[in-house]
Amino acid sequence: SRLNSILKKVGVQIFEFHDFEENPKIEDLDRGLLQLRVYHPDLILAIGGGSVLDMAKLLRFFYSYSGNKIGRVFEKIENLLPLIVIPTTAGTGSEATSFAVLYKNKVKYSVSHEDILPEIAFIDPYFTYNISRYLTACTGFDALAQAIEAYWNLNATNESDVFAVKAIKLLWPNLPLAVNNPTKEVRNSMSEGAYWAGCAINITKTTAPHAFSYPFTTYYGYPHGHAVALTFPFFMEYNVGSILLKHGTIFDKMIR
């Protein structure tokens, strides 16, 4: 790639790990860790969608935190590898969260720890300008669902509400445009909205629409955002009354 050529010209040695499927699986993670421990990098740079970013976050974390990966509490340690992420979709919000998805035997787990959050997230909407309509719809709806779930969440705080409102105001009007008539300005708004949605769920986590979506991905192969789009309307309809009572202003504009 062009980036590889630039880095090699300035004397940077590069080791690539990209031979893994969407939705990180524990087998792929273990294989990546074996290669990582042979190479001993000084830094991890992840460029891609949510699965790529999650894999990089998990690789960086478990490179330093050895032992069982699921069902344990991790003590804080120092001297982690630096991690820089560049999202190419808008988006999963993975660039802004301190957790990552990991699948084992078709069961989804979430590995959560402060050290999973990347040090640097470089968000350049340029990388999203040429993605397909379907990928735009899937990742964009995922971001919108994250923002709304954060806003109706029982764990919501004043800070998460600020992030969620920013995200909703950007994503709600721009998602249809991004799918049907994308411009640079629309893509820019989607990337910003996805980032704020990630910031919101980093505080609150997601809710039932996301939880119920995972079997559609693991057993039927639906991309994550598509799966969330299948489950979300039912919970939106179920929750709409209480949402309007608590958060009337922004949701009233959206729904009515």
Beta strands, then each sheet from edge to edge (+ up, - down):
strand 1: 44-48
strand 2: 83-87
strand 3: 99-104
strand 4: 107-112
strand 5: 120-121
sheet 1: 1+ 2+ 5+
sheet 2: 3+ 4-
end
